[in-house]
Amino acid sequence: MASTLTVRKSLSDRAKARARRQARGRKKIFGTVERPRMVVTRSSKHVFVQVIDDAAGNTLVSASSMEPELREMAGDKTAKAARVGTIIGERAKAAGIEKVVFDKAGNKYHGRIAALADAAREAGLDF
């Protein structure tokens, strides 16, 4: 599955580097029914995670820090990301998903991304 990447000139160097990392990762990562792709999207305030079957193009389960129970949760963004990881692990297990391929979408495995991944592993996901 070849993908082309066009980077706008107006993007900062950091954004261009992230877009390049994301494109490199997506060339190698593909989710199947047996082992779907768990993609993490991070914004400045929130974190979103989806478990996707790329063969069918379906989102199997999802979670985000914008859900009502997490919006009211006290704590920093890293703690909320860890809670999102726990929620996605529980929802995936309920849907019969035990193994996933982790797609950090060009983000560094650090901070909120690492906290989410560690919590998902503790909740029973294997990646």
Secondary structure, DSSP 8 states (H G I E B T S, - for coil): --------TTS-HHHHHHHHHHHHHHHH----SSS-EEEEEE-SS-EEEEEEETTTTEEEEEEETTSHHHHS--S-HHHHHHHHHHHHHHHHHHTT--B-EEE-TT--SSTHHHHHHHHHHHTT-B-
